[in-house]
Amino acid sequence: MVIDASHPVALAILILIVTCSTATVPQGNRDKEHLIRNQLAAYAAARQRGDAVAQAAFYTPDAETKAWFSATITQGRNAIAKELEVPNPYFRLEIENISFLRSDLAFVDTKYYGASPQPAGHAFYVMVKQAGTWLIRVRRTAGFRPCS
């Protein structure tokens, strides 16, 4: 069975399945979680500096991203670097959950922040371990909309 994760309902179901399937974290996963948290903290620091090349290095060469406000998917590390050229000195991530789908594949659910103390939205990362390093393979964001 193939799930089309670009469809909002399919993505929501996938997130629900992954989030609800987490239980206690075995020690081996705690070590992996620590590595992923450190990797995303370094990614956020590069984002704050506006260092597009450093940010892109946290992605796999064939990575893809899609922002909530965009109708297109950005594919490849070089294209992602161009997308990330604008610095965001207030950018930070708050990891809410890390789920391991395999020993080398993780789904990371975060809130992301800008200048406001309130989160700007959710960022979802699929991370893969390649050559001993956790890298972002897929990033999707969902912005929070103000209540009206």
FIGU-32631 format. One record per residue (C-alpha): residue number from 1; z, y, x; residue in three letters. Coordinates in nm, 3 decimals. Each point is the difference from the previous one (the first is absolute). Layout:
! FIGU-32631
(NUM; (Z; Y; X); "Ala")
...
! end
This chain:
! FIGU-32631
(1; (0.000; 0.000; 0.000); "Met")
(2; (-0.093; 0.346; 0.129); "Val")
(3; (0.192; 0.309; -0.109); "Ile")
(4; (-0.193; 0.327; 0.010); "Asp")
(5; (0.272; 0.222; 0.152); "Ala")
(6; (-0.212; 0.312; -0.055); "Ser")
(7; (0.061; -0.030; -0.376); "His")
(8; (0.324; 0.186; -0.093); "Pro")
(9; (0.133; -0.278; -0.224); "Val")
(10; (-0.072; -0.269; 0.259); "Ala")
(11; (0.169; 0.208; 0.269); "Leu")
(12; (0.304; 0.055; -0.223); "Ala")
(13; (0.025; -0.374; -0.072); "Ile")
(14; (-0.033; -0.082; 0.371); "Leu")
(15; (0.275; 0.250; 0.084); "Ile")
(16; (0.224; -0.143; -0.272); "Leu")
(17; (-0.052; -0.357; 0.121); "Ile")
(18; (0.069; 0.089; 0.361); "Val")
(19; (0.302; 0.217; -0.082); "Thr")
(20; (0.159; -0.248; -0.240); "Cys")
(21; (-0.051; -0.296; 0.232); "Ser")
(22; (0.230; 0.132; 0.271); "Thr")
(23; (0.341; -0.156; 0.041); "Ala")
(24; (0.235; -0.010; 0.295); "Thr")
(25; (-0.164; 0.081; 0.330); "Val")
(26; (0.009; -0.280; 0.260); "Pro")
(27; (0.095; 0.108; 0.355); "Gln")
(28; (-0.358; -0.047; 0.127); "Gly")
(29; (-0.123; 0.239; -0.267); "Asn")
(30; (0.273; 0.251; 0.088); "Arg")
(31; (-0.140; 0.015; 0.352); "Asp")
(32; (-0.352; 0.052; -0.138); "Lys")
(33; (0.127; 0.264; -0.242); "Glu")
(34; (0.158; 0.186; 0.291); "His")
(35; (-0.333; 0.000; 0.187); "Leu")
(36; (-0.189; 0.122; -0.309); "Ile")
(37; (0.255; 0.276; -0.066); "Arg")
(38; (-0.030; 0.118; 0.361); "Asn")
(39; (-0.379; -0.009; -0.018); "Gln")
(40; (-0.012; 0.206; -0.320); "Leu")
(41; (0.256; 0.248; 0.141); "Ala")
(42; (-0.226; 0.053; 0.304); "Ala")
(43; (-0.300; 0.035; -0.235); "Tyr")
(44; (0.186; 0.268; -0.199); "Ala")
(45; (0.087; 0.186; 0.323); "Ala")
(46; (-0.369; 0.003; 0.099); "Ala")
(47; (-0.082; 0.129; -0.348); "Arg")
(48; (0.251; 0.282; 0.040); "Gln")
(49; (-0.162; 0.099; 0.331); "Arg")
(50; (-0.351; -0.018; -0.150); "Gly")
(51; (-0.110; -0.241; 0.272); "Asp")
(52; (-0.289; -0.170; -0.182); "Ala")
(53; (-0.085; -0.233; 0.289); "Val")
(54; (0.362; -0.119; 0.026); "Ala")
(55; (0.019; -0.046; -0.378); "Gln")
(56; (-0.324; -0.199; -0.008); "Ala")
(57; (0.134; -0.230; 0.273); "Ala")
(58; (0.252; -0.131; -0.255); "Phe")
(59; (-0.292; -0.138; -0.207); "Tyr")
(60; (-0.211; -0.308; 0.064); "Thr")
(61; (-0.360; 0.076; 0.105); "Pro")
(62; (-0.123; -0.116; -0.343); "Asp")
(63; (0.276; 0.168; -0.203); "Ala")
(64; (-0.057; 0.177; -0.328); "Glu")
(65; (0.183; 0.278; -0.178); "Thr")
(66; (-0.019; 0.159; -0.341); "Lys")
(67; (0.199; 0.303; -0.106); "Ala")
(68; (0.099; 0.048; -0.363); "Trp")
(69; (-0.204; 0.320; -0.024); "Phe")
(70; (-0.318; -0.151; 0.145); "Ser")
(71; (-0.274; -0.205; -0.163); "Ala")
(72; (-0.109; -0.154; 0.328); "Thr")
(73; (0.138; -0.254; 0.243); "Ile")
(74; (0.006; 0.100; 0.366); "Thr")
(75; (-0.089; -0.295; 0.223); "Gln")
(76; (0.048; -0.044; 0.372); "Gly")
(77; (0.238; 0.145; 0.255); "Arg")
(78; (-0.238; 0.281; 0.106); "Asn")
(79; (-0.055; 0.120; -0.357); "Ala")
(80; (0.373; -0.017; -0.066); "Ile")
(81; (0.065; 0.215; 0.310); "Ala")
(82; (-0.228; 0.270; -0.143); "Lys")
(83; (0.186; -0.018; -0.331); "Glu")
(84; (0.337; 0.049; 0.173); "Leu")
(85; (-0.084; 0.302; 0.218); "Glu")
(86; (0.212; 0.242; -0.204); "Val")
(87; (0.363; 0.008; 0.117); "Pro")
(88; (0.278; -0.040; -0.252); "Asn")
(89; (0.322; 0.111; 0.175); "Pro")
(90; (0.209; -0.107; -0.300); "Tyr")
(91; (-0.150; -0.348; -0.045); "Phe")
(92; (0.245; -0.286; -0.015); "Arg")
(93; (0.015; -0.349; -0.145); "Leu")
(94; (0.289; -0.171; -0.173); "Glu")
(95; (-0.051; -0.376; -0.002); "Ile")
(96; (0.113; -0.151; -0.328); "Glu")
(97; (-0.104; -0.361; 0.048); "Asn")
(98; (-0.170; -0.230; 0.250); "Ile")
(99; (-0.136; -0.332; -0.126); "Ser")
(100; (-0.143; -0.263; 0.231); "Phe")
(101; (-0.300; -0.180; -0.143); "Leu")
(102; (-0.038; -0.200; 0.323); "Arg")
(103; (0.172; 0.020; 0.336); "Ser")
(104; (-0.272; 0.243; 0.117); "Asp")
(105; (-0.067; 0.184; -0.329); "Leu")
(106; (0.231; 0.245; -0.178); "Ala")
(107; (-0.016; 0.224; -0.306); "Phe")
(108; (0.199; 0.322; 0.048); "Val")
(109; (0.093; 0.226; -0.291); "Asp")
(110; (0.104; 0.354; 0.099); "Thr")
(111; (0.062; 0.342; -0.143); "Lys")
(112; (-0.166; 0.279; 0.193); "Tyr")
(113; (0.124; 0.356; 0.028); "Tyr")
(114; (-0.144; 0.340; 0.083); "Gly")
(115; (0.186; 0.332; 0.012); "Ala")
(116; (0.193; -0.070; -0.322); "Ser")
(117; (0.325; -0.196; 0.006); "Pro")
(118; (-0.149; -0.201; -0.288); "Gln")
(119; (-0.252; -0.274; 0.083); "Pro")
(120; (-0.368; 0.090; -0.041); "Ala")
(121; (-0.093; -0.356; -0.094); "Gly")
(122; (-0.020; -0.364; 0.104); "His")
(123; (-0.192; -0.140; 0.293); "Ala")
(124; (-0.074; -0.370; 0.011); "Phe")
(125; (-0.087; -0.164; 0.331); "Tyr")
(126; (-0.135; -0.344; 0.078); "Val")
(127; (0.095; -0.063; 0.361); "Met")
(128; (-0.123; -0.276; 0.228); "Val")
(129; (0.138; -0.116; 0.330); "Lys")
(130; (-0.274; 0.004; 0.263); "Gln")
(131; (0.067; -0.072; 0.368); "Ala")
(132; (0.374; 0.039; -0.063); "Gly")
(133; (-0.027; 0.340; -0.172); "Thr")
(134; (0.031; 0.080; -0.370); "Trp")
(135; (-0.301; 0.208; -0.109); "Leu")
(136; (-0.104; 0.152; -0.331); "Ile")
(137; (-0.295; -0.186; -0.154); "Arg")
(138; (0.005; 0.169; -0.342); "Val")
(139; (0.164; 0.320; -0.125); "Arg")
(140; (0.003; 0.118; -0.361); "Arg")
(141; (0.187; 0.299; -0.137); "Thr")
(142; (0.110; 0.091; -0.348); "Ala")
(143; (0.112; 0.359; -0.045); "Gly")
(144; (0.282; 0.095; -0.230); "Phe")
(145; (-0.107; 0.233; -0.278); "Arg")
(146; (0.241; 0.260; -0.129); "Pro")
(147; (0.131; -0.050; -0.351); "Cys")
(148; (-0.136; 0.251; -0.245); "Ser")
! end
